[in-house]
Amino acid sequence: MVHFEKELSRKEFYHGYIVDFCVHQVELEDGKTASREVVHHHGGVSVVALDEKGRLLLVRQFRFAAGKELLELPAGKLEQGEDPMAAAARELEEETGYQAESLELLTEMIPTPGYCTEVIRIYLARGLRRGRQHLDPGEFLSVEAVDFAQAEEMALSGQLPDGKTQLGILALTARMRREKASECDEK
């Protein structure tokens, strides 16, 4: 069975720099109607940046909505129509001061599908070389290089509560295990 909801109307209540807030009237599968409050977001990118020493680059910053300082993967929002891979390269350099020799899509996530359209694409960055950090106005953060095994443990224990950070680390862990198993099979 395919489940669906059909949009009947949309009313925008707020148009902002990062999000728009709308209320949609929808028709349900049984023919009844319901309201859906939706935050529309252009999406974002996050970067799992692993240096030559096996350390993960994380950024520490205060997150007002969370009410505390968090340690996260470098990340940022997409401008409307922006290429996600280009945005990942931009955010990595802006926030950490590093450029990547290669970037590849690791995974993607929908952080809050119950009320938000945001999709975050998570990229793996390798071949890091030092560039120049250039933060956005009003952006204050520090960069920390954490041993990947320690970062994995921090993600699993809840010390890194940010969802995109947890998923990025665990997706790379799974990929590394698959690559290692594949190498063993070849021998």
Residue pairs with C-beta under 8 A, 6 or more apart in sequence:
3 29
4 29
5 26
5 27
5 28
5 29
5 34
5 36
6 26
6 27
7 24
7 25
7 26
8 24
8 25
8 26
8 27
8 33
9 24
9 25
10 22
10 23
10 24
10 25
11 22
11 23
11 24
12 20
12 21
12 22
13 21
13 22
13 23
14 20
14 21
18 41
18 77
19 39
19 40
19 41
19 116
20 39
20 40
21 37
21 38
21 39
21 40
22 37
22 38
22 40
23 35
23 36
23 37
23 38
24 35
24 36
24 37
24 38
25 33
25 34
25 35
25 36
26 33
26 34
26 35
26 36
27 33
28 34
36 115
37 115
38 115
38 116
38 117
39 115
39 116
39 117
39 118
40 116
40 117
41 77
41 116
41 117
41 118
42 77
42 78
42 79
42 80
42 82
42 118
43 77
43 78
43 84
43 117
43 118
43 119
43 120
43 121
44 75
44 76
44 77
44 78
44 87
44 118
44 119
44 120
44 121
44 164
45 75
45 76
45 78
45 84
45 87
45 88
45 91
45 120
45 121
45 122
45 123
46 72
46 73
46 74
46 75
46 88
46 91
46 120
46 121
46 122
46 123
46 164
46 165
46 168
47 57
47 73
47 74
47 75
47 88
47 91
47 92
47 100
47 103
47 122
47 123
47 124
47 125
47 168
48 56
48 73
48 106
48 122
48 123
48 124
48 125
48 168
48 169
48 171
48 172
49 56
49 57
49 73
49 74
49 92
49 96
49 98
49 100
49 125
49 128
50 56
50 57
50 124
50 125
50 126
50 128
50 148
50 172
51 57
51 98
51 128
51 145
52 128
53 145
54 147
54 148
55 145
55 146
55 147
55 148
56 73
56 145
56 146
56 147
56 148
56 151
56 169
57 74
57 96
57 98
57 128
57 143
57 144
57 145
58 71
58 72
58 73
58 74
58 143
58 144
58 145
58 146
58 151
58 160
58 165
59 71
59 72
59 73
59 74
59 95
59 96
59 141
59 142
59 143
59 144
60 69
60 70
60 71
60 72
60 141
60 142
60 143
60 144
61 69
61 70
61 72
61 139
61 140
61 141
61 142
62 68
62 69
62 70
62 140
63 69
63 70
66 161
70 160
70 161
70 162
71 144
71 146
71 154
71 159
71 160
71 162
71 165
72 160
72 162
72 164
72 165
73 122
73 162
73 164
73 165
73 168
73 169
74 91
74 92
74 95
74 96
75 91
75 95
75 120
75 164
76 87
76 90
76 91
76 94
76 95
78 84
78 87
79 87
84 105
84 121
84 123
85 103
85 105
85 123
88 103
88 121
88 123
88 125
89 99
89 100
89 103
92 98
92 99
92 100
92 103
92 125
93 99
93 131
93 132
93 133
93 134
94 133
94 134
94 135
94 136
95 133
95 135
95 139
95 141
95 143
96 133
96 143
97 130
97 131
97 132
97 133
97 134
97 143
98 125
98 128
98 129
98 130
98 131
99 128
99 129
99 131
100 125
100 126
100 127
100 128
101 126
101 127
101 128
101 129
102 125
102 126
102 127
103 123
103 124
103 125
104 123
104 124
105 121
105 122
105 123
105 124
106 122
106 123
106 124
106 168
106 171
106 172
106 175
107 122
107 167
107 168
107 171
108 119
108 120
108 121
108 122
109 119
109 120
109 122
109 163
109 164
109 167
110 116
110 118
110 119
110 120
111 118
111 120
111 163
111 164
112 118
120 164
122 164
122 167
122 168
122 171
124 172
124 175
133 143
135 141
146 154
148 169
148 172
151 160
151 169
152 169
152 170
152 173
153 159
154 160
155 165
155 166
155 169
155 170
156 170
160 166
160 169
